[in-house]
Amino acid sequence: MQGREILIGVTGGIAAYKTASLVSRLVQAGASVSVLMTRSATRLVGPKTFEALTGRPVATRIFGPGPHPHIDAAETAELYCIAPATANFLAKAACGLADDLPSAVLLAFAGPVLVAPAMNTRMWQKPAVQRNVAQLCADGLVIVEPGEGRLSCGALGPGRMAEPEEIFKAISERLNKTDEK
């Protein structure tokens, strides 16, 4: 990971707290990490948490600072990982919608993209969500499958965001594949 430039998108799922562990692990491994957050995500984990972990400002707005924050972020990173990826984010990504910074960066980003979904079991199992996931896979995105277990709503089943170490491993593997090309 030494010297790698990683972009992390955080959307508004309660699993955002686990993303702080992922970011910390990436930084400890020598990666330079920039974080983008949706407004909903900032209600769950404060941007200051990620700023402290990365030593970099956290971007939260599609407009400003600068004329093209979504393009600037997309051009500097080697890999983009969205964790957690809510059902809303998956739907927007599958349709090519870009009304927040993480989704706009996704459209502008040319490198490998990993997505770590997190949501309630019933939401994860909905045909619409599974169609969106299938579309993202067809578009070349890598899905880090959610695990099973107790969810924040109390339900048991699939939908838990993959553990930070599993996402870290997926990022490492994808970067190694990129190096081989």
C-alpha positions in Angstrom: 0.0 0.0 0.0 3.0 2.3 0.4 2.5 5.4 -1.7 -0.8 4.3 -3.2 -3.6 6.9 -3.6 -7.0 5.7 -2.5 -10.3 7.4 -2.6 -13.0 6.4 -0.1 -16.7 7.4 -0.6 -18.9 7.2 2.5 -22.6 7.1 2.2 -25.3 7.4 4.9 -25.4 3.9 6.4 -24.8 3.2 10.0 -21.9 1.0 8.9 -20.0 4.2 8.2 -18.4 3.8 11.6 -16.6 0.7 10.3 -15.2 2.7 7.4 -13.1 4.7 9.9 -11.4 1.4 10.8 -10.8 0.7 7.1 -9.3 4.2 6.5 -7.1 3.8 9.5 -5.8 0.5 8.3 -5.1 1.9 4.8 -3.2 4.8 6.2 -1.2 2.6 8.6 -0.3 0.4 5.6 1.2 3.5 3.9 -1.6 4.6 1.6 -2.6 8.2 1.1 -6.4 8.3 1.5 -8.9 11.0 0.6 -12.5 10.7 1.9 -15.7 11.9 0.3 -19.0 11.9 2.3 -22.6 12.3 1.5 -24.5 14.7 3.7 -26.3 11.7 5.3 -23.0 10.1 6.1 -21.9 13.2 8.1 -24.8 12.7 10.4 -23.5 9.3 11.4 -19.7 9.9 11.5 -18.2 13.4 11.6 -15.8 14.5 8.9 -13.3 15.4 11.6 -12.9 11.7 12.3 -11.7 11.0 8.8 -9.7 14.2 8.7 -7.8 13.0 11.9 -7.2 9.6 10.4 -6.0 10.8 7.0 -4.5 14.2 7.7 -6.5 15.5 4.8 -9.7 17.6 4.5 -12.9 15.6 3.9 -14.9 16.6 0.8 -18.7 16.8 1.3 -20.1 19.1 -1.3 -20.4 18.6 -5.0 -20.0 22.4 -5.5 -16.9 24.0 -4.0 -14.2 24.5 -3.1 -12.7 25.0 -6.6 -14.6 24.7 -9.8 -14.6 20.9 -10.2 -14.2 18.9 -7.0 -15.7 15.7 -8.5 -13.2 15.8 -11.4 -10.2 16.7 -9.2 -10.9 13.8 -6.8 -11.4 11.4 -9.7 -8.1 12.3 -11.4 -5.8 11.9 -8.3 -6.7 8.4 -7.0 -5.7 5.0 -8.2 -8.8 3.2 -6.8 -12.2 4.3 -5.5 -14.0 2.4 -2.8 -17.5 3.2 -1.6 -18.1 1.9 1.9 -20.8 1.7 3.0 -22.8 1.8 -0.2 -26.5 2.3 0.7 -29.4 1.0 -1.5 -29.8 4.6 -2.6 -26.2 4.9 -3.8 -26.4 1.5 -5.6 -29.5 2.7 -7.4 -28.0 6.0 -8.4 -24.8 4.4 -9.5 -26.6 1.7 -11.6 -28.6 4.5 -13.4 -25.7 6.9 -13.8 -27.2 9.6 -11.5 -24.8 12.0 -9.8 -26.5 14.3 -7.3 -23.9 14.1 -4.5 -20.1 14.1 -4.5 -19.5 10.4 -4.1 -21.9 9.6 -7.0 -20.5 12.4 -9.2 -16.9 11.2 -8.6 -18.0 7.7 -9.6 -19.0 8.9 -13.0 -15.8 10.8 -13.5 -13.5 8.1 -12.1 -11.6 5.9 -14.7 -9.9 3.4 -12.4 -11.0 0.4 -10.5 -14.1 0.8 -8.2 -15.0 -1.4 -5.2 -18.4 -1.1 -3.6 -19.2 -2.5 -0.1 -23.0 -2.5 0.3 -24.7 -2.2 3.7 -28.4 -2.3 4.4 -31.3 -4.1 6.0 -31.7 -7.8 5.0 -35.1 -7.2 3.3 -33.7 -4.2 1.4 -30.6 -6.3 0.3 -32.9 -9.1 -1.0 -35.2 -6.8 -3.0 -35.2 -7.6 -6.7 -34.6 -3.9 -7.5 -31.4 -3.8 -5.3 -30.2 -7.1 -6.8 -30.8 -5.7 -10.3 -28.7 -2.7 -9.4 -25.9 -4.8 -8.1 -26.0 -7.0 -11.2 -25.8 -3.8 -13.4 -22.8 -2.5 -11.4 -21.0 -5.8 -11.8 -21.8 -5.7 -15.6 -20.3 -2.2 -15.6 -17.1 -3.5 -14.1 -17.4 -2.5 -10.5 -16.3 -5.0 -7.9 -18.8 -5.8 -5.1 -17.5 -6.7 -1.7 -20.4 -8.8 -0.7 -22.1 -7.9 2.6 -22.0 -10.5 5.4 -24.6 -12.1 7.5 -25.3 -11.3 11.1 -27.1 -8.9 13.4 -28.0 -5.6 11.8 -28.5 -2.3 13.5 -32.2 -2.6 13.2 -32.1 -5.9 15.1 -32.8 -8.2 12.1 -30.5 -11.2 11.5 -29.4 -12.0 7.9 -27.4 -10.7 5.0 -26.8 -7.0 4.7 -23.9 -6.2 7.1 -21.1 -4.3 5.4 -18.1 -6.5 5.0 -15.6 -6.1 7.8 -12.8 -3.5 7.3 -10.1 -6.2 6.9 -12.1 -7.9 4.2 -12.5 -4.6 2.3 -8.8 -3.9 2.8 -7.9 -7.2 1.4 -10.1 -6.6 -1.7 -8.5 -3.2 -2.2 -5.0 -4.8 -2.0 -5.9 -7.5 -4.4 -7.4 -5.1 -6.9 -4.3 -2.8 -6.8 -2.1 -5.9 -7.3 -4.1 -6.8 -10.4 -3.7 -3.2 -11.7 0.0 -3.5 -11.2 0.2 -6.7 -13.2 -1.3 -5.0 -16.3 
